[in-house]
Amino acid sequence: MNNIPLHSQALLLLVLSVLSALVPHTGYLPLWIYLMVCLVLGWRWLVFRGYLSFPGRLAKILTVALATAGVYSLSGGQISLEGSSAFLISAGVLKLLELSNRRDGVFVVFIAVFIQATGFLFQQGILYSLHGVLTLVLATAAMISTQAATPHGNDRRVPVFAVSGRLLLLALPFMLIVYFLFPRIGPLWSVALQSDKAMTGLSERIRPGGITELSQSSEVAFRVTFDGERPAQNQLYWRAMTFDRHDGTGWEASKLDGIELPINPEAVARSYEYEIIQEPTGQRYLFSLAGSVSTEPDVTLTTTRLLRYDRPLYQRMRYRVASAGGSQVGPAYGADRYASQGSYLGLPADVNPQTRLWAMTLPQEAGDFQRAFVNYIRREPFFYTLQPPSYNGDDIDQFLFSGRRGFCEHYASAMTFAARAAGIPARVVAGYQGGEWHPDGYLTVRQYDAHAWVELWDGNAWIRVDPTAAIAPDRIEYGVQRALLEEDSFLADNPLSLHRYRGVGWINKLRQQMDNVNYLWSRWVLSYDSDRQQGLLSRWLGLEQLADGLYVLAGAIAGLFVFGSVWQWWLQRSPRQSPLIRVLRGLSEEAGRKGLLIEAGTAPVTLLDGIKTAYPDLTPQCERCRQGVIESLYAPEEPGSASGADHIKTLIGNLKRLRRALRRSRPIAETPAARNV
């Protein structure tokens, strides 16, 4: 039965299900895979039309070898999610080359489902989730069409999409029960499911142009929902990393970002309380405003007053934070011993000599230095741009005294270097600034909001200074798009991005509505973790222990199966027969037990005549029943009339009495007519 050939409908549905499953993977697949898909589909079409035959063993070996070499080059010889998924996709696509019978079709359906499932590791937005439902419908329809294949063709009487829709609707209650009640167990280990190039976010090294590259991406970095009062736009500095070592070409992330600082969360002022839904970054840093603490499990506070998770973030995380806000990042307890020991004064030798000499002429007090530096960049012809010239060698000298064109990292790097040369402890801070407020009240921060600024040590606390604000105040108040309006370089690499057209009313409204849908999807579906599940079980069902939830889950699944079984029995039960038909059937069965040969479909009048012939003593009763049958079945009264119902009631009584009399009687004579009714 597995060798039954597939026909056009099943082949088309199988190909469509595989192609649909490829959609979530399009962001990373190399060009050669698309060429392979076109080659396979073309070859299979020519086979279907009879112009080519199925590939032989040599052709199969060659295509598998080429696909393996391509996957190896994609993964760089290392195990990664992209490489593993590309291998699965290659196997599924190449299987279409030999797709010919029912067994192959079932195998292709399973491959399509697995390819779609791995796609959710790359894309989890609501549009991709809806597309996953479409793929599942196609795969289910392909399976039904494959199973409906016969040696003579597909059974056209099977409505494959209607049946697949009903099957998926029947599975929906089970899916919801498992989603809400199955324990949300965290990962047993933390591994990078995607390679570094698949992650979008801040790097552990700041170099000229690093944040500029992020500013060409509109991907979401995180979303924030404030409980009550929210900060002003120019106070939305989301700290993530600090950089304290300059190696001559760029700044390295501080090792102090990983040292935990013991602190009592209750002792910290709380001007703002908010919830963040952060996208995966592949690193441990979490976002927060100045002076933040969090009571979330596995979240710690570092000596640089940053929030850190206990493992790299490879999945979306939802956490709560309380912040004091403001521009001061002061020590929680006592003075900052690292600043006082000069750890933030080091500079490499023999780089940027002009900046060093100039810095010696600046004030050596943090506040005065800040004003002097800001006045300099305001006085000279500096420009804020996404298209700065290339600075090599003594890059800060070139930026400050000749080029004077740069993005935020240029200004932050130059100010930090000059401050240290002037004897003031300083560090670069990277994170995000601003964000877009949605009409529904939450804040969306995207990659193009990435920003770098400076923190200066004034002897008691770290003071935030943003030199970019001096040259491009619109960047801080209104965002990077407004600051680059004249240059028109905002998202220049993504000309079709809706974020470029905020000035067009209907486009901006559509974009915000789409963003709101994705936000709700992220908050209530994708961020449904163990804490939210425990809260739901406690609030709705009064359950406080995980074991109680497992009992509820098992009971719900068992109840669902019982309900499904009863429902199926109800749908497949025999139709209810009228009392008259039941009595006639009982009389026929009794006659059969008495030796009369009753054929299937024997008419009631014929049955009564046979009983009368075999049992002459029952002739009067048979005649009465015969007359009643004729009056009730062959010459009925008007539907619903009282006389018609009375005739049927009388006939039923006569037939029951005849059956009892037949049970007690013995035949007087047997004839062929009596034995073969």
C-alpha positions, -999 to +999 in steps of 0.1 A: +000+000+000+029+024+006+040+021-031+007+036-044+017+064-067+009+100-059-012+121-082-014+158-090-033+170-060-011+153-034+021+163-052+011+200-054+001+201-017+034+184-007+054+209-026+034+239-013+038+227+023+076+225+020+079+259+003+057+274+029+078+260+057+109+278+042+095+313+048+108+318+084+143+308+073+146+333+044+166+357+065+198+336+067+196+311+039+224+315+013+217+320-024+227+284-033+198+270-014+173+291-034+190+279-066+187+243-054+150+248-047+145+261-083+165+232-098+146+206-078+112+220-086+121+223-123+134+188-125+103+174-106+080+193-129+097+178-160+094+143-144+057+149-138+052+160-174+071+130-187+101+148-202+126+135-176+130+104-154+137+104-117+174+110-109+196+079-107+220+069-080+249+090-094+228+122-096+215+117-060+251+112-047+263+143-065+234+165-053+238+153-017+276+160-018+271+195-031+244+202-005+266+189+022+295+211+011+272+241+010+260+235+045+296+230+058+306+263+043+275+280+058+283+268+093+320+272+090+326+237+102+309+244+136+275+232+149+251+261+148+214+265+144+217+280+109+239+251+097+216+224+112+185+240+098+201+244+064+209+207+065+173+198+073+160+221+046+184+206+020+173+171+029+136+181+026+141+199-007+162+170-022+135+145-011+111+162-036+134+149-064+123+113-057+088+120-044+066+094-062+046+072-038+026+073-006+056+065+016+076+094+002+046+117+007+043+109+044+080+114+049+079+148+031+049+159+053+070+152+085+100+171+071+078+201+062+065+202+098+100+200+113+113+227+090+084+250+101+090+242+138+127+251+135+116+284+119+101+295+152+136+295+166+144+324+143+110+342+140+083+343+167+062+373+156+025+370+153+027+372+115+051+343+114+029+324+139-001+328+116+020+317+087+029+286+107-008+278+110-011+281+072+018+257+068+002+232+092-030+234+073-012+227+040+008+198+056-023+182+071-042+186+038-011+171+020-012+141+044-049+135+039-045+138+001-016+114+003-035+088+023-065+092-001-044+081-030-055+049-047-041+028-076-066+046-099-059+081-087-069+103-057-103+099-042-119+131-052-147+127-028-124+136+001-125+173+009-089+176+021-090+212+034-124+207+051-111+176+068-078+192+078-096+222+092-118+200+114-089+180+126-070+211+136-100+225+154-104+193+173-067+196+184-072+232+195-086+225+230-057+201+237-032+227+225-046+254+248-047+230+278-010+221+273+000+257+267-017+271+299-011+241+322+021+223+311+050+233+334+071+261+319+105+246+327+134+269+319+164+257+299+186+231+316+216+248+300+224+279+281+237+275+246+238+298+216+211+285+193+220+311+167+254+322+156+267+357+165+257+371+131+221+362+137+220+382+169+214+419+167+225+441+196+254+458+213+289+445+210+314+441+239+337+464+220+330+500+208+348+511+177+341+539+153+311+528+132+299+500+155+268+517+167+263+533+133+257+499+119+230+492+145+213+524+135+204+509+102+182+483+118+146+488+129+144+455+149+130+457+184+155+458+212+131+458+241+097+472+251+089+490+284+056+495+303+057+519+332+034+514+362+027+551+368+048+582+362+072+579+333+104+599+327+109+627+302+122+618+268+156+633+275+160+611+306+154+578+288+190+566+289+189+528+290+223+516+304+236+482+293+274+482+293+304+503+304+338+505+286+369+514+306+399+502+285+411+519+253+434+497+232+444+524+207+415+517+182+385+512+204+370+506+238+367+472+256+338+463+279+347+466+316+354+435+335+336+452+365+303+448+346+305+411+357+312+417+394+282+414+416+275+442+441+256+432+473+228+456+478+195+459+496+168+467+470+146+482+496+172+509+504+172+523+468+149+551+459+122+542+434+110+570+413+100+547+384+088+511+383+084+494+350+084+461+332+108+453+303+103+426+276+138+422+262+147+405+229+175+379+228+210+393+227+233+363+233+248+383+262+240+387+299+233+424+300+198+438+308+185+473+302+176+498+329+177+534+338+202+549+362+199+538+398+181+506+391+174+474+411+154+443+404+141+416+426+137+391+397+154+357+403+188+353+387+192+390+381+221+408+399+234+443+403+271+449+393+297+473+407+290+495+377+253+497+387+241+475+358+217+447+358+230+413+347+213+379+341+230+348+353+234+334+318+234+347+282+200+357+269+191+334+240+153+338+245+130+367+251+129+378+288+104+397+308+115+413+340+106+442+364+128+470+375+127+499+399+148+530+392+157+562+408+163+579+374+182+611+370+216+617+355+236+606+385+249+570+389+261+571+425+275+543+446+250+525+467+272+524+497+303+546+502+327+559+476+335+542+444+369+526+452+376+516+416+374+552+404+395+565+433+422+540+425+426+553+390+412+523+371+393+548+349+424+569+340+444+545+319+452+554+283+475+536+257+508+553+250+517+571+218+481+575+204+462+607+199+490+631+210+472+662+199+442+653+221+464+648+251+481+682+247+447+699+243+432+681+273+459+695+295+446+730+289+411+720+300+398+721+337+406+691+358+373+693+377+345+672+362+318+699+360+341+725+345+356+700+321+322+690+309+313+726+301+346+733+284+344+703+262+307+709+252+315+746+244+343+734+221+321+711+200+294+737+199+318+764+188+336+744+161+318+731+130+310+696+142+283+675+125+262+646+136+260+621+108+256+584+099+281+589+071+314+600+088+347+598+071+370+569+079+394+577+108+425+557+110+455+557+133+450+586+157+413+586+151+403+608+180+428+635+169+414+633+134+378+636+146+384+664+171+406+687+150+400+679+113+371+657+104+346+669+130+319+645+116+307+616+135+280+596+152+274+592+190+303+567+195+328+593+180+317+620+205+316+597+235+350+581+227+366+615+222+352+630+254+362+600+275+397+600+261+401+638+267+387+635+303+412+608+312+441+628+296+429+657+318+431+635+349+393+629+353+381+593+357+357+586+328+341+557+310+320+552+279+285+538+285+266+520+257+229+513+256+199+529+241+184+564+243+148+574+239+123+551+222+089+556+206+058+560+228+028+541+215-006+556+219-015+527+242+012+539+267+042+516+263+076+524+249+093+506+220+131+508+218+146+497+185+181+490+174+184+524+157+180+539+192+214+525+202+235+552+217+268+559+235+275+586+261+300+594+289+300+591+327+325+613+346+335+607+382+332+639+403+346+624+435+313+613+449+293+598+420+293+591+383+276+619+363+261+613+330+272+636+302+260+632+266+282+652+242+259+642+213+231+663+229+252+694+225+256+690+187+223+672+179+197+680+206+169+667+183+185+632+187+178+632+224+144+649+223+129+634+192+150+605+181+176+597+155+153+601+125+146+638+133+183+644+139+192+630+105+163+646+086+185+669+064+210+641+057+182+616+048+204+587+059+179+572+084+175+535+075+190+542+041+198+505+037+161+496+043+142+519+019+110+499+022+109+501+060+077+517+073+097+536+099+111+558+072+076+571+065+063+582+098+053+615+083+027+598+061-004+595+084-020+563+072+013+545+069+023+556+105-010+545+118-007+511+101+028+507+115+016+515+151-012+491+149+011+463+137+035+472+165+007+470+190-004+436+179+032+423+182+036+439+216+004+422+229+016+389+213+050+393+230+036+402+264+008+377+267+019+348+246+057+347+241+064+359+276+042+334+293+068+319+316+068+299+348+061+329+370+031+340+349+018+305+348+020+302+386+002+334+390-025+323+366-030+290+383-031+307+417-055+334+406-079+312+385-077+278+402-062+285+436-032+263+430+000+271+447+022+241+440+035+228+406+023+192+415-013+205+418-010+220+384+002+186+370-028+169+385-051+195+369-032+190+336-036+153+337-073+156+346-080+181+319-063+159+293-082+128+305-115+148+305-107+160+270-102+125+257-134+113+274-154+142+260-139+135+225-147+098+227-183+104+238-187+130+210-174+106+184-197+079+196-226+103+195-217+113+159-214+077+148-243+062+166-271+045+146-301+067+138-330+063+162-358+042+148-395+047+153-414+024+178-433+007+149-400-002+131-386-016+163-416-037+169-416-051+133-379-059+137-385-077+169-414-097+152-390-106+123-363-118+148-388-139+166-400-155+134-364-163+125-359-180+159-390-201+151-374-214+119-388-191+093-362-180+067-366-142+068-346-124+040-332-090+045-356-062+035-388-084+038-419-063+036-442-063+067-471-077+048-450-106+034-437-113+069-473-115+083-483-138+054-455-162+061-463-163+098-500-170+090-490-199+066-467-215+092-490-209+122-527-211+110-539-206+146-524-170+145-544-162+113-569-137+130-541-118+147-520-117+115-550-104+096-556-076+121-520-067+120-520-069+082-549-045+079-533-021+104-500-021+084-519-013+052-538+015+069-508+030+087-480+025+062-496+023+028-526+045+032-516+069+060-538+097+074-528+133+072-495+140+089-499+149+126-536+138+126-550+122+158-565+093+139-532+084+122-514+084+156-542+062+171-539+037+142-501+034+147-506+029+185-532+002+179-510-015+153-480-015+177-501-031+204-514-058+180-479-066+167-466-070+203-494-094+211-487-113+179-450-116+189-459-130+223-484-155+207-458-165+182-433-172+209-457-197+225-470-214+193-459-244+174-462-247+136-490-272+124-474-279+091-442-268+073-442-259+036-415-244+015-434-212+013-436-210+051-399-217+055-387-192+029-404-159+035 
